[in-house]
Amino acid sequence: LKSTGLGGAITWKVTEPMTASLFGEYSRLMGPAADSSLVKERGDRNQFMIGVSTTYRFDFTM
């Protein structure tokens, strides 16, 4: 096991063909991953990620 964490997302319809999402995640490195020299020198055991995405659906028929 290299990490443990929790995340979630919220998605809403902006218009009929467009949706937007907001997501986030927290994880904590464990064991050898947390003890690596790279994490000790430049990183942190606690990892955070947040993001925003949009999706547009093109509706066409053939």
Secondary structure, DSSP 8 states (H G I E B T S, - for coil): --EEEEEEEEEEESSSSEEEEEEEEEEEE-HHHHHSHHHHHH--SEEEEEEEEEEE------
